[in-house]
């Protein structure tokens, strides 16, 4: 049928593929239903988090490439404990743009100061509940339109425009 099945009986037998530089380029942990790339000890999380995938290397990364978009790929990298999300050219080195990074210290968006990387949070009924326009250097609340201020606040609720409250 054009299908190759390893361990069809479901026996507790691991599967491993070696490369010239790594004995565990691909490792399937049969007992724990996990897959390792670059490791023979994929991490198991508590709860219902199986199957799992562990990628282990010096600065592991995951590249997601859209075959229809030949000039950019998305990447997710773990560099010194910081999870990075970004874009890079197909060759892996040109046009690298870090969009977001997450660490124990917090989340950073657009650390590289790219004018084209805006940040937008939607609510249930508003596409621009919070909008940071990086190219125009302004923040909007409730609106996507720049009214000329560094902070632009707008609402469609005619009973309340802006409320600043203190509870102390």
FENQUITA-V270240 format. One record per run of one state. SS is the DSSP state (a for helix, b for strand, c for the rest). FROM is the first residue (numbers start at 1). LEN is the number of residues. If there is no record, write none. Layout:
ss=(SS;SS)
from=(FROM;FROM)
len=(LEN;LEN)
This chain:
ss=(c;b;c;b;c;b;c;b;c;b;c;b;c;b;c;b;c;b;c;b;c;b;c;b;c;b;c)
from=(1;15;18;26;30;34;38;52;56;61;65;73;80;82;89;97;104;106;110;119;122;130;134;138;142;151;154)
len=(14;3;8;4;4;4;14;4;5;4;8;7;2;7;8;7;2;4;9;3;8;4;4;4;9;3;15)
